[in-house]
Structure formats: structure tokens, C-alpha cells
Amino acid sequence: MANLKVNICGVEFKNPVIAASGTYGFGREFEEIYDISCIGGVSTKGTTLEPRLGNPVPRIAEGSSVILNAVGLQNPGVEHFIKDDLPFLKDKGVVIIANVAGNTLEDYQLICRRLNGLVDMVELNISCPNVHAGGMALGIKPQNIREVTSLTKAELTKTPLIVKLSPNVESIPVNARAAEEGGADCISLVNTFTGMVIDLERRKPIIANNTGGVSGAGIKPIALRMVYEAAHAVSIPVIGMGGIATGCDALEFMCAGAKAVQVGTANFTDSLAMPRIIKEMNDWLDSHNISDINDIVDTLKLN
């Protein structure tokens, strides 16, 4: 069996397969299906300062090889997470990545201050509307990315900071560098693309919010290209995601430069997706006589 351990920012993962935020809750539901201690880590449901009910329904719809969601960050709030969900995850022995979100810069500062030292890593979801910037998402403009990263990093004196990048931007390399310049210890990408599905009979969008975040197998080639570009624009580690459904998918992202991967939508179509992906990664490495998964990172040979 190959060595599947990876180290990111001083945090050791037993393997590089992490549950992507928003697709795994806080792990309780999947624990009913399998022992979640077998995966590398959990990026939690996007957590805000106060509880949120999320957007009106319908808020999930299918497309061709993708799904769209506009859940709206429904979550019980940071204090509930600390009291009820964090102890559960700590008992499972997985790396705990708290995915955090807010409407303002102050929201991000306060929630990071509260989580400092309590979790293994914090992942900034900066694809949320910023009410002080005319609705512009914090993750779109490089200067905004740099600012929110710098302010939150100052609060995380004991916890490594991951900045999760939006793909709905002019330049992924520019935004990746902005996160690094702001003090990010790591970046993760891609978050969902913006899309729409239409009910032709009603001549209306299926999702009540009109648009939603596109994820699933159909986005993999675009996500893979963006991960490659980001990994070669910065010197900090990169966690890749976007359409990963098999062990070979995951290894492709690592070959492109990612140190680890996150698996999201595949968990909806196959509740055992992550244990299967871990096994498939190991089987591929064994079949190619590669004894350490780190040896495949950033080994892509361009034509």
C-alpha cells in the first residue's frame, strides 16, 4: 500500500481526500453510512456568525452532468458549531477545516477570531455578497481578496488560513497571487460556477433564486485548468476540487499541482464516494509502482 499521507501548512492528513464544504454537512449523516475517520479531512458546512435559514425553495436543480444549488449558506451558526459539531468531528480523528462566510469584512474577522486555535484550519468562503461593496462578492476583485485575507489572517494566530477562490473571475492566477500577498497559507479552488436552468413549460428558472452554483463532473476540465494555473502562480499549497468522482480524477488534480483534493457533488450521487476514491487512488499508485502519493504532485508534462 502506498503512503497516502500529505502535509499542508504543518497539518498532517492521513490521505489527501477532503469532504468539500456544503456537501457533507458536519459529517454526522455520512457517519451513519461509514466510519468517516477513513477520510483525510472535512471542510465543514459554510458557517456564519449567526444561524441562517438559507434561500427559498426550490434551491437545487439538475443540469447535464452537473447540479445547481442556491442553498444560501443555511447553517446553525458558529456557536452551535463549536458546542455541538466540533466535539463530534474531533472524536473522529479527521482534519477539521472550518469553512466560514460572512456579508462584511467584520463578519469574517469576528468568526475567525472565535475559531482561532479551535480547528485545524480555516477556509474562507469569499464568494458571498459584500454589502459594503454594492453586492460585489469579496472573492471577485484582487484588492478585495487581498484585504479580507490580510484582516482574517491577523485573527488566526494559531490556525492556518485557506482562501477558497471563485472561478467567476477575470484571472485565476491574479486572484491566487492576491490571496498569497494577503497572507494566505494555502488556497483552494474552484468554488462553483454561476449558472441557470430553465423550466421551458413555465418559461421560468427552476431555482427560486434564478441562478445557482454549478458543480459536478461536467466542470472538471475547467476546474483542472484553473487549479494548474493557480498552482503555478503561487508558492503556497493548493487544494483542488471541481468534478472529482474517481481516484484517477483526484490524481489528475494532484498531477496538475494540487497537494490535496476536495470531493463534493460525488457525495450526492454515491454516498460511499470518498472511501472508494481513496481506494482507487491507492490501487492506481500500486499498479504504477509509486510508493508515495506526494511523488505525483506537480508532475504534469505539457506538450
C-alpha positions as CSV (number, residue, x, y, z in Angstrom):
1,M,0.0,0.0,0.0
2,A,1.3,3.4,-1.0
3,N,1.9,6.2,1.6
4,L,-1.1,8.5,1.2
5,K,-0.2,11.0,4.0
6,V,0.2,14.6,2.9
7,N,1.3,17.6,4.9
8,I,-0.2,21.0,4.3
9,C,0.9,24.0,6.3
10,G,2.2,21.7,9.1
11,V,-1.1,19.9,9.3
12,E,-0.9,16.2,8.5
13,F,-3.7,14.4,6.6
14,K,-3.9,10.6,6.7
15,N,-4.8,10.9,3.0
16,P,-5.4,13.8,0.6
17,V,-9.2,13.3,0.2
18,I,-11.3,16.0,2.0
19,A,-15.0,16.4,2.1
20,A,-15.9,19.7,0.3
21,S,-17.9,22.3,2.2
22,G,-21.6,22.2,1.7
23,T,-21.8,18.6,0.5
24,Y,-21.1,16.8,3.8
25,G,-22.7,18.9,6.5
26,F,-20.7,18.3,9.6
27,G,-20.2,14.6,8.9
28,R,-23.0,13.2,11.1
29,E,-25.2,11.9,8.2
30,F,-22.3,10.1,6.5
31,E,-21.1,8.6,9.8
32,E,-24.4,6.6,9.6
33,I,-23.1,5.0,6.4
34,Y,-19.4,4.5,7.0
35,D,-16.7,5.4,9.5
36,I,-15.7,8.9,8.4
37,S,-12.4,8.6,10.2
38,C,-11.1,6.9,7.0
39,I,-11.1,10.2,5.0
40,G,-8.4,12.9,5.2
41,G,-10.5,15.8,6.4
42,V,-13.8,17.6,6.5
43,S,-14.4,21.1,5.2
44,T,-17.5,22.0,7.2
45,K,-20.8,23.4,6.0
46,G,-20.2,27.1,5.4
47,T,-20.5,28.7,8.9
48,T,-21.6,32.2,9.7
49,L,-21.7,34.3,12.9
50,E,-25.5,33.8,13.3
51,P,-27.7,31.0,12.2
52,R,-29.1,31.2,8.7
53,L,-32.2,29.6,7.1
54,G,-30.9,29.9,3.6
55,N,-32.8,30.7,0.4
56,P,-36.3,29.8,-0.6
57,V,-37.0,26.5,-2.3
58,P,-36.6,25.1,-4.9
59,R,-32.8,25.7,-4.4
60,I,-31.3,22.6,-6.1
61,A,-31.7,21.6,-9.7
62,E,-30.1,19.1,-12.1
63,G,-28.3,20.0,-15.3
64,S,-26.4,17.9,-17.8
65,S,-23.6,16.2,-15.8
66,V,-23.9,18.9,-13.2
67,I,-26.2,20.2,-10.4
68,L,-27.0,23.7,-9.5
69,N,-27.6,24.9,-5.9
70,A,-28.6,28.1,-4.3
71,V,-28.9,26.9,-0.7
72,G,-27.9,30.2,0.7
73,L,-25.5,29.1,3.4
74,Q,-28.1,27.5,5.7
75,N,-26.3,26.7,8.9
76,P,-26.8,26.8,12.7
77,G,-24.1,29.5,13.3
78,V,-20.6,29.4,14.8
79,E,-21.6,29.0,18.4
80,H,-23.7,25.9,17.7
81,F,-20.8,24.5,15.6
82,I,-18.3,25.0,18.4
83,K,-20.7,23.5,21.0
84,D,-22.2,20.5,19.1
85,D,-20.4,19.8,15.9
86,L,-16.7,20.4,16.7
87,P,-16.6,17.8,19.5
88,F,-18.1,15.2,17.2
89,L,-15.5,15.8,14.5
90,K,-12.6,15.9,16.9
91,D,-13.7,12.4,18.1
92,K,-13.4,11.1,14.5
93,G,-9.7,12.0,14.1
94,V,-10.1,13.8,10.8
95,V,-8.5,17.2,9.9
96,I,-11.2,19.8,10.7
97,I,-11.4,22.7,8.3
98,A,-13.9,25.3,9.3
99,N,-15.4,26.9,6.2
100,V,-16.5,30.4,7.1
101,A,-18.6,33.0,5.4
102,G,-20.0,36.5,6.0
103,N,-21.5,39.6,4.5
104,T,-18.9,42.0,5.7
105,L,-15.2,42.2,6.4
106,E,-16.1,42.5,10.1
107,D,-18.1,39.2,9.9
108,Y,-15.0,37.4,8.7
109,Q,-12.8,38.9,11.4
110,L,-15.1,38.1,14.2
111,I,-15.8,34.5,13.2
112,C,-12.1,33.8,12.6
113,R,-11.2,35.3,16.0
114,R,-13.8,32.9,17.6
115,L,-12.4,29.9,15.8
116,N,-8.7,30.7,16.3
117,G,-6.9,27.7,17.8
118,L,-10.1,25.6,17.9
119,V,-9.9,23.9,14.5
120,D,-7.1,22.6,12.4
121,M,-7.5,25.1,9.5
122,V,-10.0,27.8,8.4
123,E,-11.2,28.1,4.8
124,L,-12.5,31.4,3.8
125,N,-15.6,31.3,1.5
126,I,-15.3,34.7,-0.2
127,S,-17.9,34.2,-2.8
128,C,-20.6,35.8,-0.6
129,P,-22.1,39.3,-1.3
130,N,-20.2,42.1,0.4
131,V,-22.9,44.6,1.5
132,H,-20.3,47.4,1.7
133,A,-19.3,47.0,-2.0
134,G,-22.6,47.2,-3.8
135,G,-23.2,43.5,-3.7
136,M,-19.8,42.6,-5.2
137,A,-18.5,39.3,-3.9
138,L,-15.3,39.6,-1.9
139,G,-13.7,37.0,-4.0
140,I,-14.0,38.7,-7.4
141,K,-11.6,41.6,-7.2
142,P,-7.9,41.1,-6.3
143,Q,-7.8,44.1,-4.0
144,N,-10.8,42.7,-2.0
145,I,-9.2,39.3,-1.8
146,R,-6.0,40.8,-0.5
147,E,-7.9,42.8,2.1
148,V,-10.1,40.1,3.5
149,T,-7.2,37.7,3.6
150,S,-5.0,40.1,5.5
151,L,-7.6,41.0,8.0
152,T,-8.6,37.4,8.8
153,K,-5.0,36.2,8.9
154,A,-4.3,38.7,11.6
155,E,-7.0,37.0,13.7
156,L,-5.7,33.4,13.1
157,T,-2.6,33.4,15.1
158,K,-2.8,29.7,15.8
159,T,-4.6,28.3,12.8
160,P,-3.5,28.1,9.1
161,L,-5.7,30.0,6.6
162,I,-7.0,28.6,3.3
163,V,-8.6,31.1,0.9
164,K,-11.2,29.4,-1.4
165,L,-11.2,31.1,-4.8
166,S,-14.2,31.8,-7.0
167,P,-13.9,30.7,-10.7
168,N,-16.2,33.5,-11.8
169,V,-13.3,35.9,-12.3
170,E,-11.2,37.6,-14.9
171,S,-7.9,35.8,-13.9
172,I,-7.4,32.9,-11.5
173,P,-3.6,33.5,-11.3
174,V,-4.0,37.1,-10.4
175,N,-6.5,36.3,-7.7
176,A,-4.4,33.4,-6.4
177,R,-1.5,35.8,-6.0
178,A,-3.7,38.3,-4.3
179,A,-4.6,35.7,-1.6
180,E,-0.9,34.8,-1.2
181,E,0.0,38.5,-0.9
182,G,-2.7,38.9,1.7
183,G,-1.1,36.2,3.9
184,A,-3.0,33.1,2.9
185,D,-1.2,29.9,4.0
186,C,-3.0,27.9,1.3
187,I,-5.6,28.3,-1.4
188,S,-8.4,26.0,-2.5
189,L,-10.3,26.1,-5.8
190,V,-12.6,26.1,-7.5
191,N,-15.8,27.2,-5.9
192,T,-19.0,26.8,-8.0
193,F,-19.6,28.5,-11.4
194,T,-22.7,30.7,-11.8
195,G,-25.4,29.1,-13.9
196,M,-29.1,28.8,-14.7
197,V,-31.5,26.0,-15.6
198,I,-34.9,26.8,-17.1
199,D,-38.3,25.1,-17.0
200,L,-39.4,25.7,-20.6
201,E,-43.1,25.0,-20.0
202,R,-43.3,27.7,-17.3
203,R,-40.6,29.9,-19.1
204,K,-39.1,30.4,-15.6
205,P,-35.8,29.4,-13.9
206,I,-36.2,26.2,-11.9
207,I,-34.3,27.6,-8.9
208,A,-36.2,30.2,-6.9
209,N,-33.1,32.3,-6.7
210,N,-32.9,32.3,-10.6
211,T,-29.2,31.4,-10.7
212,G,-27.2,28.9,-8.7
213,G,-23.7,27.4,-8.3
214,V,-22.8,24.8,-10.8
215,S,-20.8,21.8,-9.7
216,G,-20.4,18.1,-10.7
217,A,-18.5,16.1,-13.2
218,G,-19.2,18.5,-16.1
219,I,-17.0,21.2,-14.6
220,K,-13.9,19.1,-14.2
221,P,-11.9,20.1,-17.3
222,I,-12.3,23.8,-16.4
223,A,-11.6,23.3,-12.8
224,L,-8.5,21.3,-13.6
225,R,-7.1,24.0,-15.9
226,M,-7.7,26.6,-13.2
227,V,-6.0,24.5,-10.5
228,Y,-3.0,24.1,-12.8
229,E,-2.8,27.9,-13.4
230,A,-3.2,28.7,-9.7
231,A,-0.6,26.2,-8.5
232,H,1.9,27.7,-10.9
233,A,1.2,31.3,-9.9
234,V,1.9,30.9,-6.1
235,S,4.4,29.3,-3.8
236,I,1.8,28.2,-1.2
237,P,0.0,24.9,-1.3
238,V,-3.1,24.4,-3.4
239,I,-6.1,22.2,-2.7
240,G,-8.0,21.3,-5.9
241,M,-11.7,20.5,-6.5
242,G,-14.3,20.5,-9.2
243,G,-16.0,17.4,-10.6
244,I,-13.9,14.8,-8.9
245,A,-15.7,11.5,-8.9
246,T,-13.0,8.8,-9.2
247,G,-9.5,8.1,-7.9
248,C,-8.0,9.0,-11.3
249,D,-9.8,12.3,-11.2
250,A,-8.2,13.1,-7.9
251,L,-4.8,12.1,-9.1
252,E,-5.1,14.3,-12.1
253,F,-5.6,17.3,-9.9
254,M,-2.6,16.4,-7.9
255,C,-0.6,15.8,-11.1
256,A,-1.6,19.4,-12.0
257,G,-0.1,20.7,-8.8
258,A,-2.7,20.2,-6.0
259,K,-1.4,18.9,-2.7
260,A,-4.8,17.5,-1.8
261,V,-8.4,17.5,-3.2
262,Q,-11.9,18.1,-2.0
263,V,-14.8,15.9,-3.1
264,G,-18.2,17.5,-3.3
265,T,-21.1,16.6,-5.6
266,A,-19.9,13.0,-5.9
267,N,-21.1,12.5,-2.4
268,F,-24.7,13.1,-3.5
269,T,-24.6,10.5,-6.3
270,D,-22.6,7.9,-4.4
271,S,-22.7,8.1,-0.6
272,L,-19.5,5.9,-0.5
273,A,-17.7,8.1,-3.0
274,M,-14.8,9.2,-0.8
275,P,-13.8,5.8,0.6
276,R,-14.0,4.4,-2.9
277,I,-11.9,7.3,-4.3
278,I,-9.2,6.7,-1.6
279,K,-9.0,3.0,-2.6
280,E,-8.9,3.8,-6.3
281,M,-6.0,6.2,-5.7
282,N,-4.1,3.6,-3.8
283,D,-4.8,1.0,-6.4
284,W,-3.5,3.2,-9.2
285,L,-0.4,4.1,-7.3
286,D,0.3,0.4,-6.5
287,S,-0.2,-0.5,-10.2
288,H,2.3,2.1,-11.2
289,N,4.9,1.2,-8.5
290,I,4.6,4.6,-6.8
291,S,5.1,4.2,-3.1
292,D,4.3,7.8,-2.0
293,I,1.4,9.9,-3.3
294,N,3.5,13.0,-2.9
295,D,5.7,11.8,-5.8
296,I,2.8,12.5,-8.2
297,V,2.3,16.1,-7.2
298,D,3.1,18.7,-9.9
299,T,4.4,16.1,-12.4
300,L,2.3,17.2,-15.4
301,K,4.3,17.3,-18.6
302,L,2.9,19.8,-21.1
303,N,3.0,19.1,-24.8
